[in-house]
Amino acid sequence: MTFSVRPYLPADEPGWLRCRVLSFLSTQYYDDVKPSRTAFDLPAVSVVAEADDGTIAGLLDIEIDGPAATIDTVAVHPDHARQGIATALLDAALTQVREAGATVLDAWTREDQAANAWYLGSGFVENFRYLHVYKHGDEPADGFTTPDGLSAPVIAFLHADIVREAEMRARFARVHVCRQYLRHL
Ligand SMILES: CC(C)(COP(=O)(O)OP(=O)(O)OC[C@H]1O[C@@H](n2cnc3c(N)ncnc32)[C@H](O)[C@@H]1OP(=O)(O)O)[C@@H](O)C(=O)NCCC(=O)NCCS
C-alpha cells in the first residue's frame, strides 16, 4: 500500500477519528477517545496520510503559539506502523511550522515504547517529567475535599510532581509518567 501526505480536510473527520482511536487503543492513552476532532483556537498545522484505498492511515496536528509549537496529536493506524508515516507527516508539517515563526516544538507522552522511541529518533530530547494519576472507584478518597453537597470523588484524574511517584504508585493502581519532549527547529 502507498500513502500520500496532504493537509487535513473537514471531510476527513470520520477517518481521522477512526485512525486516532485505533492508534491509541494499544497505548496508555487507550481511554482518550474523542467523538469529534479537536478545534484549535491558535493557528495549527494539520496533515494526514491517506492510503491508496482512501482511508486515513496517519495524522498529525501541531498547534502554534508564537515561537512555541506543540504536537497535539500524532497517530498512525496500527496496521500501517513502522512504515515511516509519522516521520513523513512530521517532515511535511515542519516547513509550515517554521514558516509560522515557531522555533521550538514540544510534545507530551506517557511510557509507550513506540512513542518514546519515535520522539527520540526524531530529534527530540526529554525535558521534563510529571505524573498522571487516576483514582478509580474502588480506591480510597482519603485526603480529597469537595464542596458542600457533593460526596468524595468516585473517580479522579490528577497531576502530581514526579518526586511523589513511589507514594502515588503505592496508593493508586494507574499512574503514568508523562514526559515532555523538545525539539529546536
Ligand atoms: C508513535 C507513532 C506515531 C509512530 O508512528 P510510525 O509511523 O509507526 O513511526 P515511523 O515508521 O515514522 O518510525 C520511525 C522510527 O521511530 C521508531 N519507532 C517507531 N515505532 C517504534 C516501535 N514500536 N518500537 C520501537 N521504535 C519505534 C523507530 O526508530 C522507527 O524507525 P525504524 O522503523 O526504521 O526502526 C505510532 O506508533 C503511534 O501512532 N502510536 C500510538 C499513538 C501515540 O502514542 N502517539 C504519540 C503520543 S500522544
Ligand as a Chemical Component Dictionary entry (heavy atoms), coordinates in Angstrom:
data_LIG
# 
_chem_comp.id                   LIG 
_chem_comp.type                 NON-POLYMER 
_chem_comp.pdbx_formal_charge   0 
_chem_comp.three_letter_code    LIG 
# 
loop_
_chem_comp_atom.comp_id 
_chem_comp_atom.atom_id 
_chem_comp_atom.alt_atom_id 
_chem_comp_atom.type_symbol 
_chem_comp_atom.charge 
_chem_comp_atom.model_Cartn_x 
_chem_comp_atom.model_Cartn_y 
_chem_comp_atom.model_Cartn_z 
_chem_comp_atom.pdbx_ordinal 
LIG C1  C1  C 0 4.440  6.796  17.700 1  
LIG C2  C2  C 0 3.840  6.541  16.319 2  
LIG C3  C3  C 0 3.102  7.796  15.875 3  
LIG C4  C4  C 0 4.963  6.207  15.330 4  
LIG O1  O1  O 0 4.391  6.104  14.026 5  
LIG P1  P1  P 0 5.085  5.236  12.853 6  
LIG O2  O2  O 0 4.565  5.730  11.557 7  
LIG O3  O3  O 0 4.894  3.790  13.160 8  
LIG O4  O4  O 0 6.611  5.633  13.039 9  
LIG P2  P2  P 0 7.758  5.634  11.908 10 
LIG O5  O5  O 0 7.548  4.484  10.977 11 
LIG O6  O6  O 0 7.863  7.004  11.340 12 
LIG O7  O7  O 0 9.006  5.307  12.857 13 
LIG C5  C5  C 0 10.250 5.981  12.761 14 
LIG C6  C6  C 0 11.153 5.441  13.848 15 
LIG O8  O8  O 0 10.568 5.613  15.154 16 
LIG C7  C7  C 0 10.956 4.482  15.988 17 
LIG N1  N1  N 0 9.783  3.655  16.289 18 
LIG C8  C8  C 0 8.532  3.779  15.814 19 
LIG N2  N2  N 0 7.725  2.824  16.342 20 
LIG C9  C9  C 0 8.509  2.077  17.149 21 
LIG C10 C10 C 0 8.246  0.936  17.978 22 
LIG N3  N3  N 0 7.018  0.374  18.051 23 
LIG N4  N4  N 0 9.268  0.423  18.682 24 
LIG C11 C11 C 0 10.499 0.966  18.619 25 
LIG N5  N5  N 0 10.823 2.034  17.838 26 
LIG C12 C12 C 0 9.815  2.596  17.116 27 
LIG C13 C13 C 0 11.937 3.681  15.165 28 
LIG O9  O9  O 0 13.239 4.229  15.375 29 
LIG C14 C14 C 0 11.451 3.966  13.746 30 
LIG O10 O10 O 0 12.442 3.729  12.766 31 
LIG P3  P3  P 0 12.600 2.231  12.143 32 
LIG O11 O11 O 0 11.218 1.690  11.862 33 
LIG O12 O12 O 0 13.412 2.468  10.919 34 
LIG O13 O13 O 0 13.315 1.452  13.208 35 
LIG C15 C15 C 0 2.869  5.335  16.343 36 
LIG O14 O14 O 0 3.498  4.241  16.979 37 
LIG C16 C16 C 0 1.568  5.603  17.053 38 
LIG O15 O15 O 0 0.620  6.086  16.434 39 
LIG N6  N6  N 0 1.476  5.274  18.355 40 
LIG C17 C17 C 0 0.245  5.419  19.102 41 
LIG C18 C18 C 0 -0.151 6.847  19.323 42 
LIG C19 C19 C 0 0.846  7.566  20.190 43 
LIG O16 O16 O 0 1.391  7.019  21.131 44 
LIG N7  N7  N 0 1.070  8.847  19.830 45 
LIG C20 C20 C 0 2.054  9.696  20.485 46 
LIG C21 C21 C 0 1.755  10.067 21.863 47 
LIG S1  S1  S 0 0.358  11.098 22.116 48 
# 
loop_
_chem_comp_bond.comp_id 
_chem_comp_bond.atom_id_1 
_chem_comp_bond.atom_id_2 
_chem_comp_bond.value_order 
_chem_comp_bond.pdbx_ordinal 
LIG C1  C2  SING 1  
LIG C2  C3  SING 2  
LIG C2  C4  SING 3  
LIG C2  C15 SING 4  
LIG C4  O1  SING 5  
LIG O1  P1  SING 6  
LIG P1  O2  DOUB 7  
LIG P1  O3  SING 8  
LIG P1  O4  SING 9  
LIG O4  P2  SING 10 
LIG P2  O5  DOUB 11 
LIG P2  O6  SING 12 
LIG P2  O7  SING 13 
LIG O7  C5  SING 14 
LIG C5  C6  SING 15 
LIG C6  O8  SING 16 
LIG C6  C14 SING 17 
LIG O8  C7  SING 18 
LIG C7  N1  SING 19 
LIG C7  C13 SING 20 
LIG N1  C8  SING 21 
LIG N1  C12 SING 22 
LIG C8  N2  DOUB 23 
LIG N2  C9  SING 24 
LIG C9  C10 SING 25 
LIG C9  C12 DOUB 26 
LIG C10 N3  SING 27 
LIG C10 N4  DOUB 28 
LIG N4  C11 SING 29 
LIG C11 N5  DOUB 30 
LIG N5  C12 SING 31 
LIG C13 O9  SING 32 
LIG C13 C14 SING 33 
LIG C14 O10 SING 34 
LIG O10 P3  SING 35 
LIG P3  O11 DOUB 36 
LIG P3  O12 SING 37 
LIG P3  O13 SING 38 
LIG C15 O14 SING 39 
LIG C15 C16 SING 40 
LIG C16 O15 DOUB 41 
LIG C16 N6  SING 42 
LIG N6  C17 SING 43 
LIG C17 C18 SING 44 
LIG C18 C19 SING 45 
LIG C19 O16 DOUB 46 
LIG C19 N7  SING 47 
LIG N7  C20 SING 48 
LIG C20 C21 SING 49 
LIG C21 S1  SING 50 
# 
